[in-house]
Amino acid sequence: MRTRLRKATPDDAKAFLYIKEQLPLMLNEDNTSSGGFLLGTDEATYIDYINSSYCMVAEEDNKVIGFGIIFPDEKLRESEVWIRRHSASWSIDLTKYESRSLCYFEQFAFLTGHKRAAVALAYHITNWAFSNGHQTLFATTVNKPVKNLAAIPFVHAANGCLAGNIDETYPVIGHINSDIHLVEADDFYEQAMKHPLYPMVLAHNIIIE
């Protein structure tokens, strides 16, 4: 089945909510997860993201099966993620990055059974951000209360590295510990072409408005 990737529109916000609701982050015996949502995002917030960030959806049979959201530099710097950066423990010299054009992988979610489409979207949305002048991509992965491993294969495939760690506290959820990862544009392009699914990625019907 052919997958269509396209830029998200505000009408897609309801589909984002539906996919999020299908993917609660659940604890299991070893406290690890292959993906899901721990924190909520409402429809109005998704509409704001779609209007202000890099948001791409994957469709099959005109149904949205997955989406990705990357904050551009300006959106990242006004977010809570950036405001709390000095609370993190960094293994890099963050001051070297503060003057660069940065972006942040805010959310990435797919209904089950669509691995190839997920790989294609991850490549194209990251390429979208980097081709618009962003030099470095940051992403976070949750360690506690559950270890979420979903984004780790992408970080490795893009030759990313562990850049830091942060402890946070949220209402209802409580304590959260997350790793912070970093992907450089040059490393991303070098590694992407070595990925075994790269030929398939290029074969998708891509529309970016």
N, C-alpha and C positions, 0 to 999 in steps of 0.2 A: 504494500500500500504506500502511495506517495505522500510524503509529508510536505506541508507548505509552512515556511517560516515567514513571518511578517512583523512589521512594527505594530505594537499594541495601540489600540484606541481606547478612549474612556468607556466605550460600550463593553470592553473586555473585563472590566472590574468585577462584574458578577461571576464571570468564569474563574477569575483568580480566587475569589472567595470560595467557590465550590471546590476547586482543587485543594485549597488550604484545608477545608473541612474534611476532605478525604484522607488527609495525611497528618493526623495528630501524632506527636512524638511520644511514643509509649515506652515504658520501662519493660525490659524482659530479664531473663535470668542472669545474663552477663552485663546488663546495663549498657548495651550498645545498640545502635540503630543504624539502618541504612538510609534514613531520611525521614523528614517530618518537621512539623512546626511546634515550637515550644511557646512562642509568643504570638499574640494575635495582631492582625492588621484589619481595619474595617474598610468598607467600600470607599468612603471619602478619601482615606489615605492612599488607597490604590489608585484612585483617579488622579490624585496629586502626583504620585510617582509617575504615572503614565504621561502626564503633561510636562514633567520637569526632568525626567531621567531617561536612560536607555532601557526601554521595555520592549521585549520581543515575545511573541507567542508562536507555538507550534500547533498546527491544525491537521486533522485527518477527517475527511468527509465533512468539512465545514464545522467541526467540533474542536474547541480548544482542548488540547491534551497536556499542555505544559506551558510554562512561562519563565522568563528570567528578568531580573531588574538589576541594573548597575547604576549607582549614583555617579553623575559627573562631578568634577572637582568642586564646583560651587555648591551643589547639593550636599556633598560629603562634608564640606567645611561648616555648614550650618546645622548638621545633624548631631544628635546625642553621641553617636559613635566618635566623632571628631572632638567634641567638647570634653569627653571623658578620656582622651588619649593619654593625658599625664597620669592617670590612675593605673595605667598598664605597666607591666614589666617588659621592657624591650630588649631584644638581643641584637638590635640594629641601632645605629645612630639616627634617631628620628629627625634630628635637626637637618640632616642632609636631604630629607625628603619633603620637608615643609614648604620649600620654595619650588617644588616640582609640580607638574600637573598630575593629580591623583584621581583615582576612581575607586569605587567600593562595590563589591558584589553583595547586594542587599538580600536578594532572595532568588532561589532557583527551585522549581518544583515541577514534577511530572506525575501524571497518573501512572500506575504500574503497567509494565509491559511495553515501554517505549524507549528502551535504552539507546537505540541508534538515533532517534530523533533528539533525545536529550544531549547526546554528544554533539550533534550538528548545531543545536541551538547554543550550547555552551561556547563552541568555537565562534559562531557568527556574532553573538552579542559581545563577546570579548574583542573580536576584531573590530566591531563597530566602535567601541569605546577607544581602542588604541588608534584606530585610523582617524579619529577626530582629535588627536593630539595628546591624549593621556599617556603618560610614561610608565606609571606604576599602578597596579591593581592590588587592593587589599581585600581580604575576606576573613571571616571568623567562623570557627567551628566549635560547637559546644562540647565541653568535657563533662560537666556536672550540671544538673543531677543525672543526665544521661549522656553518654558519649555518642555524638552524631558523626558517623563516618562518611556520610553521603558525598561531601565535597572533596574529600581527600584524593580520590583518583584524579579529579580535575586538576588539583594543585600539583600533583606529581607529574601529570601529563604535560602541564605547562611549565615544568621545571621551576615551580615555585619553591619557597622556603618558609620555614617557621620564623616569624619576625618578633613574636611577643606573646604575652598571656595577660588576661585581665579577669578580675573578680568583680561581679556586679550583683546587685540585689534588686529584684522586681517585685511589685505587689502580686500576691497570690502565688507566684512561682517560687519566690524566695531567692536563695543564693544560686548564682550561675557562674561557672568558670568556663572561659573560652580561650582557645588558641587563636592567634592572629597570624595570618599567612600573607605573603607578599609574592606577586608575580610581576616580573619586568617585561615590557613590550618585546624587546629583542629576544629574550629567552622563550617567550610564548610562541613567536613565529618560528624560531628554530626548532622547537620541540613539536609543535603542532604537525608539521609536515612528516614527522617520524611516526605519528600515531597510526596504528593499523586500520583505523576507520576513516582516516583522512580522505581517501578517494571517494568514499560514500558521502562524506560531508560536503564535498564540492558538487556532488551530483544532485543535491536537493534543489528544489525550486525556491529561490530566495527572492523575496520582495522586501525592500527597505525603502519606505517612503520618506 
